[in-house]
Amino acid sequence: TVDLGRSVRIERVAPRWGEPAPAASSVAVSEDGRAWSAVAADPATGTLTEPVSARYVRLEVTGAEAAAPPGVRELEVSGSRG
């Protein structure tokens, strides 16, 4: 989970995975860090289907091999101040 410090307009959430990359992942956003909403993103680019305003961004691995868990090297969250 990433705290952006204040609510911002988010247009893209792009993880840079270590090896191996997960089979599947999901992104959720929140204004308060307690109530979360899933957002749809293009898996190739990270571009959200619909931009959202949020303070917190959560990336969750939803499909991975137990013997070789994936890791995130970097998480790029981009957009504009809300």
WONORKA-V415863 format. One record per run of one state. SS is the DSSP state (~ for helix, > for strand, _ for the rest). FROM is the first residue (numbers start at 1). TO is the last residue. Records with the same first field share a line. If there is no record, write none. Layout:
SS: FROM-TO + FROM-TO
//
This chain:
_: 1-1 + 18-23 + 31-36 + 40-40 + 42-46 + 64-71 + 82-82
>: 2-17 + 24-30 + 37-39 + 41-41 + 47-63 + 72-81
//
